[in-house]
Every structure is written in C-alpha cells, then in structure tokens.
Amino acid sequence: MFDIVVRNGTLVDGTGTARRRADVALRDGLVVAIDETIDAEAHEIIDATGRIITPGFVDPHSHFDGQVTWDTELGPTAWHGVTTTVMGNCGVGFAPIRPGTEPYLIQLMEGVEDIPGTALYEGITWGWESFPEYLDVVDGLRRSIDVGASMPHGSLRFYVMGERSVTQQVAGADDIATMGRLAREAIEAGALAVSTNRLASHRAKDGTPVPGTFADELELRALALALRDGGAGLLQVTGALAMGYDLDTAFDELDMYARLSVECGHPVLFSLTEVNQSPDFWRRALDHVEKLNGAGANLIVQTHGRPTGLVVGWDTFNPFAGRSTYDALALLPIDARLDRLREPSTRQAILDEGFDPAARGRMSIVAKLWEYVFPMIDGPTFEPTFEESVAGLAAAAGIANEAMLYDLMCQCPLQLSLGGYRKHDLSSIHDLMSHPDAMLGLADGGAHCSIICDSSMPTFLLQHWVRDRTRGPRIGLEAAVRMLTSRPAEVYGLGDRGVLAVGKRADLNVIDLDALDLHLPEVRYDLPTDAKRVVQRADGYDVTVCAGEVTFRSGHATSARPGTLIRGPRA
C-alpha cells in the first residue's frame, strides 16, 4: 500500500531529460516507484491526466529568517510550487545575536529587505544566541515547506565586533579569527552557506551600511575557509556587481571571488543582472567568469528571470506620496481614497503641485523611467512594448506622462522595470539565465514587502518563458523545470531533492500548464500588527506535495505541515 500514487501524468523529472508518461508512487516521505503504470492501491490517488508532474521547486534566495518563527505556511513563496527555500541571504538575519541587541538586527533587516519592523518585533519569539541554537529553534517548528539557512555575515560581524562592526571597515586579527570559528561552527551545525553583503546602497533603517560591506579579503577569506574546515556550503555574495556599481573595480572583485573559491574548494555564488547604466556589463562579466572557471575557480552567477523592478500603486510605490493634497487622503481606506482621487478637482490639485526634479523622491525615480512603467490593466505584464508604457500611452493620448500615470494608478497597479529591460524585451535576461554558469534565483520571498512580489518567479518562468512568449525564443519545459529544481539543489548540495527519482524526497507538483495564470499583485495587511505586504497568487497548481504529504490543493494550503529544517551534510 502506497501513501500516494500520482497517475496518468507527464513526468518532467528535473534532470533536463525528455518528458515522459509516468505514474509516481510515494511512501514514508520518499519516491518509491516510477513506472509507466502503477496499479497498486494507495491511500490517495491523484489523477494527473493532462498535467505535468515536476519535482517540488527549490528556491535558493529568500528572507524568511524572522517569519519562519511565526508563519507555518510561508506564502507567497509556497503558493508557487516551492517545497524548499534557503533563507539568510544578503548578509542579514537574526543569528548569532547577543541578548538585548535585537532592535539593531530588526532595523537592519527592515532597512535592507523592507520587512516591517513592527511585524518583526511582534512576530519573532526569540530563544537563541548562537547560530546553531537558532537552527535548533527553527528545527523544532513545522511548516508547509522545508527551509535551509545561511549564516549571515552582517549578524556575525555585529555579534563579534558590536558597534565597531559598522564603523570599522577593516576587522582586527582576533575579530577575524572569531568570525571564522563561529562560521565553521555554523556550517558544522547545518548551515548551508555563509552570506555576505557588499552593496553600499543596502542600508539599515538608520542609514548605516550592513556590517561587512567594506570587509577586506582577509575577512572574507576567513569565511571561505570556514566552508573548507566545516566541509560543506558555499559563499553567497550580494555585491555592487548586481546593481552595476563600481564597474571600474568589478573584475578585481571577480578575481577575488575566484581566489576565495579556489582556496576553500567551495563555490562562490554572486548576483548579476543587466543594469541600465551599463547594459553590456553582464556579458563582459560572464566572459570573465568563464575564463576564471576555466582556470579552476568555482563561480556561480545568481540571476533573475524577469526585470528587476517594483509595483507602482497608491499603497505600494506611490510617486504622489508627499504632495499635500494626496497626503491629506493617505489614511483613508483604499476604496474611499480612490473615490476621492478620481474626483477631477482632486486630480488637478495633486498634479498642479508638481515635484522638484532635483529632489530624491519617488517621482524623481519614475520621471527618469517613463518608458519602463507599464500598467497591469488586464493582468500582469510580461514583455510589454514601448507603446504600452506610460510614455507611449501618454504620447498617443497627447497628455503629460504624470497625468497618464495618475489616471492609470486609479485603474490598476503598474510595473516599473528598473533593470533588465532597456531594449523593451527580455533578450538579455534570456541569455543570462540560460548561461551554464548561471542559476535562477533572487526571488526574495518574505522581503521587499511594500513594493514587489518576486516569489511568483516559478509561475512567471513556466507561464511566460515556457508557454506564452512570442517576442523571442522560449525556454523548453524540461530546461525550465531543471532551473527550478535540480540546478539550485545541486548548487546548495541538496542531493536528496530536485529530481523525481526512486529514493529521493517525495516533493512534487501536479501542474495544469495550460491553466497556469498569475494573478495581479495585491496588498494585504496580514503580517503581525497588521503590517503590509504585497502578495501574488496563481491558478494552475493542482497539488503540491512536500515530504509525501499534500500541502496545497488548487493553490490553497491544507492542514499538513511536514516541512522541516534542512541541515547541511556535516550536521
């Protein structure tokens, strides 16, 4: 007797090999049989006729470090077929921590990752000091998906150096030795990686940089050697390369990553996307990565599957906030506010106030990118043309860009593309994400709560890149599923998942690819203290199974909570 048999589906097993007709049997949390036909009895039969069967998706980049202590569902990430996620990225997290210093780590997370501090203060139940103790607390909780954790350099540096971690760029020898020892202990306790942040624009809420932003190579070397001595893991870097900053020294930075990877014998995973200010840099960077890897380095590029951006709206990224006429209405419920905003007199008053182009407000950002702001009137926009932008629509209507933006905001949310969309198509993203040294990631689940929801990336990949794209080459279904499953699992050393094969974890999705459909982003006030977040649901996920239990049906959570903490191989 099996626990579950999934019958009559098209198996896309995560390896990249051709899809095939297959039944899949699960028992005791594992895949126990895959065959063309399995007639044996099971406690539940799932009919997958006309559906694809995939491994559960592996999300390598989230920020659930606090949310994991109060939320057993971990949406919206879990709503999009993800059964495994890795948190603790970008050098920020909540362990190690000295009692009494919680407010600093909360305002660091709030500033860097846009997670409401009030929700973190209210939601987190503290019960640890060291990183191994944090893992034990997370391990004692159950949820709808599995989580793994990286040791964040920012928290580690603050734990070791206190206030000096922010003000002192170069750590002392004793500081470095202590950080290396604690990082090794974290890896031995089950951390999947050590993460560090080298992006100067990432700031705590008080405006100070993430501890470690300007760390020298000796300090980073100590973190890398902790991987060697701990026997597992990788070094995850969020750096200036991701945003196109410091391009004059970019190749020196890549050379340092290469030296670290060679010396420690483990990968260095760093973020890279196309940026408007240097649109061809990513190609040169990839060429350099190929050269370094050919000489023995182990560098992996983490990139995005769609343009980097944000959601423009009255309750998200609002360019009209700060104008006195709008601010007088800002606290009204959204329906009542929209009624007032649609009044011609209110509209004219807000537009007449104007803005200072030299100011560093939200409108000054949008005003530089009118041709990259797109309304989502009938649903999410996937690959819109210039004519569909605010600039294009305003020109066609013969009105000012700002007036067109205002009118569209009264109808629907808008998508602002900040990078990766310079030519009004996804050709550069296609080439970058398809590169053999690249890994799809940067979904940022749990973060950037007020402006984006990139947790929907798996659905975007399947719906747009695999099924619907018309303005360039598509990505094959088998290749796309591999990007979401075995590729990130391999990078993070998770050999028990990412592939549907006998003996592997019973994590899978049954998906109606024809019906897959992303909903519009929506604002919800459902975090602790009723704090805000932007979420996005999707149709088309018939069933998601984690560890052999059905956790989602038709996109909605069941009562099953089989998800646990994933520990690295040395734990």
C-alpha positions in Angstrom: 0.0 0.0 0.0 1.4 3.3 -1.1 0.6 6.7 0.6 0.0 8.5 -2.7 0.1 7.5 -6.3 0.0 10.2 -9.0 -1.3 8.6 -12.2 -1.6 9.4 -15.9 0.7 12.5 -15.8 3.6 13.7 -17.9 6.7 13.5 -15.8 9.3 16.2 -16.1 11.8 14.8 -13.7 14.1 17.8 -13.1 17.2 16.4 -14.8 16.6 18.1 -18.1 15.8 14.9 -19.9 12.8 14.5 -22.1 9.3 14.4 -20.5 7.5 11.0 -20.4 4.3 9.5 -19.5 4.6 8.0 -15.9 2.9 7.2 -12.6 4.7 8.1 -9.4 4.3 6.4 -6.1 5.1 7.9 -2.7 5.6 6.3 0.7 7.1 7.4 4.0 8.2 10.7 2.5 10.1 9.2 -0.4 9.5 8.4 -4.0 9.4 4.6 -4.1 8.3 3.8 -7.6 8.1 5.4 -11.0 6.7 3.4 -13.9 4.5 3.8 -17.0 1.7 2.3 -15.0 1.3 1.7 -11.2 -1.8 -0.2 -10.4 -1.2 -0.8 -6.7 -3.5 0.6 -4.0 -2.8 3.9 -2.2 -4.3 6.0 0.5 -4.8 8.7 -2.1 -4.8 8.6 -5.9 -4.1 11.8 -7.7 -5.3 12.0 -11.3 -2.7 13.9 -13.3 -4.3 13.4 -16.7 -3.4 16.4 -18.9 -1.0 17.6 -16.2 2.8 17.8 -15.8 4.4 16.2 -12.7 7.5 18.1 -11.5 9.8 17.9 -8.5 9.0 20.5 -5.8 10.7 23.7 -6.7 13.8 24.7 -4.8 14.1 28.4 -4.1 17.7 29.4 -3.3 17.1 33.0 -2.1 14.6 34.1 0.5 14.4 36.2 3.7 12.0 34.3 6.0 14.6 34.4 8.8 12.0 36.1 11.1 8.8 35.0 9.5 9.8 31.3 9.9 9.3 31.7 13.6 5.6 32.6 13.4 4.3 31.6 10.0 3.7 27.9 9.2 2.6 28.5 5.6 5.4 30.7 4.3 3.4 32.3 1.5 3.6 33.7 -1.1 6.7 31.5 -1.9 4.9 28.3 -1.0 1.9 29.2 -3.3 4.1 28.8 -6.4 5.2 25.2 -6.2 8.2 25.8 -3.9 8.8 23.0 -1.4 12.3 24.1 -0.3 13.7 27.5 0.4 17.0 28.9 1.6 17.0 32.0 3.8 19.7 34.0 5.5 20.8 35.7 2.3 22.4 39.1 1.6 24.4 39.0 4.9 21.3 39.8 7.0 19.5 37.6 9.5 18.8 37.1 13.2 21.7 34.9 14.4 24.0 35.0 16.1 22.6 37.6 18.5 23.5 38.9 21.9 20.5 39.4 24.2 19.4 43.0 24.1 20.7 43.7 20.6 17.5 42.5 18.9 16.4 46.0 17.9 19.6 46.5 15.8 19.1 43.4 13.7 15.5 44.2 13.2 16.2 47.7 11.9 19.0 46.2 9.7 16.6 43.7 8.2 13.9 46.4 7.8 16.2 48.7 6.0 17.9 46.2 3.7 14.9 43.9 3.0 11.9 46.1 3.5 10.3 43.8 6.1 8.1 45.9 8.5 9.9 46.3 11.8 6.7 46.3 13.7 5.9 42.8 12.4 9.3 41.5 13.3 9.2 43.0 16.8 5.7 41.5 17.4 6.1 38.2 15.4 9.5 36.8 16.4 9.7 34.7 19.5 13.4 34.9 20.5 15.1 31.9 22.1 18.6 31.6 20.8 22.0 33.3 20.9 24.3 31.3 18.7 23.6 30.3 15.1 23.4 26.6 16.0 20.8 27.5 18.6 18.8 29.4 16.0 18.8 26.3 13.8 17.6 24.2 16.7 14.7 26.6 17.2 13.7 26.5 13.5 14.1 22.7 13.6 11.5 22.5 16.3 8.8 24.2 14.2 6.8 22.7 11.4 5.6 24.4 8.2 4.3 23.7 4.7 7.8 23.7 3.1 11.3 22.8 4.1 13.8 25.6 4.9 17.5 25.8 5.0 19.6 28.7 6.4 22.8 30.6 5.6 24.9 32.2 8.3 24.7 36.0 7.6 28.0 37.9 7.8 26.3 41.1 8.9 24.8 39.4 12.0 28.1 37.6 12.7 30.2 40.7 12.4 27.9 42.6 14.7 27.9 39.8 17.3 31.7 39.7 17.3 32.5 43.4 17.0 29.5 45.3 18.3 29.3 48.9 17.2 32.7 48.6 15.6 31.2 46.3 13.0 29.5 49.3 11.4 32.2 51.9 11.8 35.4 49.9 11.4 35.9 48.7 7.8 38.9 46.5 8.5 38.5 44.0 11.2 41.3 43.0 13.6 43.0 39.7 13.6 41.2 38.5 16.7 37.9 39.6 15.2 38.6 37.7 12.0 39.6 34.6 13.9 36.5 34.6 16.0 34.3 35.1 12.9 35.9 32.3 11.2 35.5 30.0 14.1 31.8 30.8 14.5 31.2 30.5 10.8 32.8 27.0 10.9 30.6 26.0 13.8 27.5 27.2 11.9 28.4 25.0 8.9 29.1 22.0 11.2 25.7 22.6 12.8 23.9 22.5 9.4 24.1 26.0 7.8 24.0 25.6 4.0 26.2 28.7 3.3 27.7 31.9 4.6 26.2 35.0 3.1 27.8 38.5 2.8 26.6 41.9 1.6 29.0 44.2 -0.3 26.3 46.5 -1.8 26.8 50.0 -0.3 23.3 51.1 -1.1 21.9 48.4 1.2 21.5 50.2 4.5 19.9 49.7 7.9 16.9 51.8 8.7 19.2 54.3 10.5 21.2 54.7 7.3 24.3 52.8 8.3 25.8 50.1 6.0 25.4 46.4 6.5 28.3 45.2 8.7 30.9 43.7 6.4 30.0 45.8 3.3 33.6 47.0 3.1 35.3 44.0 4.6 38.7 43.2 3.1 39.8 40.0 1.5 41.4 38.6 4.8 38.0 38.8 6.5 36.2 37.2 3.5 38.9 34.6 3.4 38.2 33.6 7.0 34.5 33.0 6.0 35.5 31.0 2.9 37.9 28.8 4.9 35.1 28.1 7.4 33.5 26.3 4.5 36.6 24.3 3.9 37.1 23.4 7.5 33.4 22.8 8.0 33.4 20.5 5.0 30.3 22.0 3.2 28.5 25.0 1.9 29.1 28.0 -0.3 29.8 31.7 0.0 26.8 33.8 -1.2 27.6 37.4 -2.1 25.3 40.3 -2.8 27.6 42.9 -4.2 27.9 46.0 -6.3 28.0 43.9 -9.5 24.3 43.2 -9.1 23.4 46.9 -9.4 26.1 47.9 -11.9 28.1 49.9 -9.3 31.9 50.1 -9.0 32.3 48.8 -12.5 35.9 50.1 -12.6 36.9 47.6 -9.9 34.4 44.8 -10.9 36.9 42.5 -12.4 39.2 42.8 -9.4 36.2 41.8 -7.3 35.5 38.8 -9.5 39.2 37.8 -9.3 38.9 37.9 -5.5 35.9 35.7 -5.6 37.9 33.3 -7.8 40.8 33.2 -5.3 38.4 32.5 -2.4 36.7 29.7 -4.3 40.0 28.0 -5.2 41.4 28.3 -1.7 38.4 27.0 0.1 37.3 24.5 -2.5 33.7 25.6 -2.5 31.6 27.7 -4.8 31.2 31.5 -4.6 27.7 32.4 -5.6 27.2 36.1 -6.6 24.4 38.2 -8.0 24.5 39.6 -11.6 21.7 41.2 -13.6 21.6 43.6 -16.5 21.6 47.3 -15.4 20.6 50.3 -17.4 23.7 52.3 -16.6 26.0 49.7 -18.1 23.8 47.4 -20.2 26.5 45.3 -21.6 28.5 44.8 -18.4 26.8 41.4 -17.6 28.2 40.0 -20.9 31.7 41.0 -20.1 31.3 39.8 -16.5 30.1 36.4 -17.8 33.1 36.2 -20.2 35.4 36.8 -17.2 33.6 34.2 -15.1 34.1 31.7 -17.9 37.8 32.5 -18.0 38.2 32.2 -14.2 36.2 28.9 -14.0 38.3 27.6 -16.9 41.4 28.2 -14.7 40.0 26.3 -11.8 37.6 28.7 -9.9 34.1 27.8 -9.0 32.0 30.9 -9.5 28.2 30.7 -10.0 26.1 33.6 -11.1 22.7 34.1 -9.4 20.3 36.0 -11.6 16.7 36.9 -12.2 14.1 35.5 -14.6 12.4 38.9 -15.2 13.3 42.6 -15.0 14.2 43.9 -11.6 11.5 46.4 -10.6 8.6 47.2 -8.3 4.9 47.6 -8.2 3.6 51.2 -8.5 0.3 51.9 -6.8 -1.4 54.0 -4.2 -0.5 51.5 -1.4 2.8 50.3 -2.8 5.5 52.5 -4.5 3.5 55.7 -4.7 5.1 58.6 -6.6 2.5 61.1 -5.5 3.1 60.5 -1.8 4.4 63.7 -0.2 2.1 66.0 -2.1 0.0 67.7 0.5 -3.3 67.1 -1.3 -2.6 63.4 -1.5 -1.2 63.2 2.0 -4.5 64.6 3.4 -6.2 61.5 1.9 -3.5 58.9 2.6 -5.1 57.4 5.7 -8.4 56.7 4.1 -9.3 53.1 3.3 -8.3 52.4 -0.3 -11.8 52.3 -1.7 -12.7 55.7 -0.2 -9.4 57.1 -1.2 -9.9 56.0 -4.8 -13.3 57.7 -4.8 -11.6 61.0 -3.8 -8.6 60.5 -6.1 -10.9 60.1 -9.1 -12.6 63.4 -8.5 -11.4 65.9 -11.2 -10.7 68.6 -8.6 -8.5 66.3 -6.5 -6.7 65.0 -9.6 -5.9 68.5 -10.8 -4.8 69.7 -7.4 -2.3 66.8 -7.0 -1.0 67.2 -10.5 -0.7 71.0 -10.1 1.6 70.6 -7.0 4.3 69.1 -9.2 7.7 67.9 -7.9 11.3 69.0 -7.8 13.3 67.0 -10.3 16.4 67.6 -8.2 14.7 66.0 -5.2 15.4 62.4 -4.3 11.7 61.5 -4.1 9.8 58.7 -5.7 8.5 60.7 -8.6 12.1 61.7 -9.5 12.8 58.0 -9.9 9.8 57.4 -12.0 10.3 60.5 -14.1 13.6 59.1 -15.4 11.9 55.8 -16.5 8.6 56.7 -18.0 9.1 54.3 -20.9 9.6 51.5 -18.4 6.4 51.9 -16.4 3.6 49.6 -17.6 0.0 49.3 -16.5 -1.3 45.9 -15.5 -4.9 46.5 -16.6 -5.9 43.0 -17.6 -3.3 41.2 -15.6 0.5 41.1 -15.0 2.6 42.4 -17.9 5.3 40.0 -19.1 7.1 41.6 -22.0 5.4 44.8 -23.0 6.4 47.2 -25.8 7.3 50.9 -25.6 3.8 51.7 -26.9 2.3 50.0 -23.8 4.4 52.1 -21.4 3.3 55.3 -19.6 5.4 57.3 -22.0 3.9 55.6 -25.1 0.4 55.9 -23.9 0.8 59.5 -22.9 2.2 60.4 -26.3 -0.7 58.6 -28.0 -3.2 60.4 -25.8 -1.5 63.8 -26.1 -1.2 64.3 -22.3 1.7 64.6 -19.8 3.4 61.5 -18.5 2.5 62.4 -15.0 -1.2 62.8 -15.8 -1.2 59.4 -17.6 0.4 57.8 -14.6 -2.2 59.3 -12.2 -5.1 58.1 -14.4 -3.6 54.6 -14.7 -3.0 54.3 -10.9 -6.7 54.9 -10.5 -7.4 51.8 -12.6 -4.7 49.2 -11.8 -1.3 48.6 -10.4 1.7 49.3 -12.6 5.1 47.6 -13.1 8.2 49.7 -13.0 11.2 48.0 -14.6 14.5 49.3 -13.1 16.8 47.0 -14.9 17.0 44.2 -17.4 14.5 45.8 -19.8 16.5 48.5 -21.6 15.5 47.3 -25.1 11.9 46.6 -24.2 12.4 42.9 -24.5 13.8 40.0 -22.4 16.6 39.0 -24.7 19.4 39.8 -22.3 17.6 38.1 -19.4 17.1 35.0 -21.6 20.8 34.8 -22.4 21.9 35.4 -18.8 19.6 32.9 -17.2 20.4 30.3 -19.8 24.2 30.5 -19.3 25.8 27.3 -17.9 27.5 29.2 -15.1 24.2 30.8 -14.0 21.5 29.8 -11.5 18.0 31.3 -11.4 17.2 32.9 -8.0 16.7 36.3 -6.3 13.0 35.7 -5.6 13.4 37.4 -2.2 10.5 35.6 -0.6 9.4 37.3 2.6 11.2 40.6 1.7 10.5 43.9 -0.1 7.0 43.7 1.4 5.8 47.1 0.3 6.9 47.2 -3.3 7.3 43.8 -5.1 6.4 40.1 -5.0 9.1 38.2 -6.9 8.1 35.0 -5.1 6.0 34.3 -8.1 9.1 33.7 -10.2 8.4 30.0 -10.8 5.0 30.7 -12.2 6.4 33.5 -14.4 9.0 31.2 -15.8 6.5 28.5 -16.7 3.7 30.7 -17.9 5.8 33.2 -19.9 9.1 31.7 -20.8 7.8 28.2 -21.5 4.2 28.6 -22.7 3.4 32.1 -23.9 6.4 34.1 -25.1 6.1 35.4 -28.6 8.8 38.1 -28.8 11.8 35.8 -28.8 12.8 32.3 -28.1 11.1 30.3 -25.4 12.7 28.1 -22.8 12.0 24.4 -23.1 9.8 22.9 -20.4 12.5 20.4 -19.4 15.2 23.2 -19.1 12.9 25.5 -17.1 12.0 22.8 -14.6 15.6 22.0 -14.2 16.3 25.7 -13.4 13.7 25.5 -10.7 14.7 22.1 -9.2 17.9 20.2 -9.7 20.1 23.2 -10.6 19.7 25.1 -7.3 19.6 21.8 -5.4 23.0 20.8 -6.8 24.5 24.3 -6.1 23.4 24.0 -2.4 24.4 20.4 -2.1 20.9 19.1 -1.5 21.3 15.7 -3.1 18.1 14.3 -1.7 15.8 16.6 -3.8 15.4 18.5 -7.0 14.9 15.3 -9.1 11.9 12.9 -9.2 13.6 9.5 -8.9 13.3 6.5 -6.7 14.8 7.1 -3.3 14.5 10.9 -3.5 12.4 13.2 -1.4 8.6 12.9 -2.1 8.4 16.6 -3.1 6.4 17.2 -6.2 3.9 19.4 -8.1 1.0 18.4 -10.3 0.5 21.4 -12.6 -2.0 22.3 -15.3 0.4 24.1 -17.6 -2.4 25.3 -19.9 -4.3 26.9 -17.0 -1.3 28.4 -15.3 -2.1 32.1 -14.6 -0.5 34.7 -12.4 -3.0 37.0 -10.6 -2.4 40.7 -10.2 -0.2 41.7 -7.2 -2.3 42.6 -4.2 -1.7 44.4 -0.9 -2.6 42.5 2.2 -2.3 43.6 5.8 -1.8 40.2 7.3 1.6 40.3 8.9 1.8 40.7 12.7 0.5 44.1 13.8 -1.5 44.1 10.5 1.6 45.2 8.7 1.6 45.3 4.9 2.9 43.1 2.3 2.5 42.6 -1.5 1.5 39.1 -2.5 0.6 37.3 -5.7 -1.3 34.1 -6.2 -1.7 31.9 -9.3 -4.0 29.4 -10.8 -2.8 26.1 -12.2 -1.2 24.3 -9.3 -3.5 21.3 -8.8 -1.4 19.7 -6.0 1.8 20.4 -4.2 3.4 17.6 -2.1 6.1 18.1 0.5 7.7 15.1 2.2 5.0 12.9 0.9 2.1 14.9 2.2 -0.3 17.1 0.2 0.4 20.7 1.4 -1.5 22.6 -1.3 -4.6 21.9 -3.3 -5.7 24.3 -6.1 -3.3 26.8 -4.7 -4.6 26.8 -1.1 -2.9 25.3 1.9 -4.1 22.1 3.5 -3.6 21.5 7.2 -0.4 19.4 6.6 2.8 20.8 7.9 5.5 18.3 7.1 8.2 20.9 6.3 11.4 20.8 8.5 14.8 22.4 8.7 17.3 21.2 6.1 20.8 20.8 7.6 23.9 20.6 5.6 25.8 17.3 5.3 28.2 17.9 8.2 25.4 18.3 10.8 
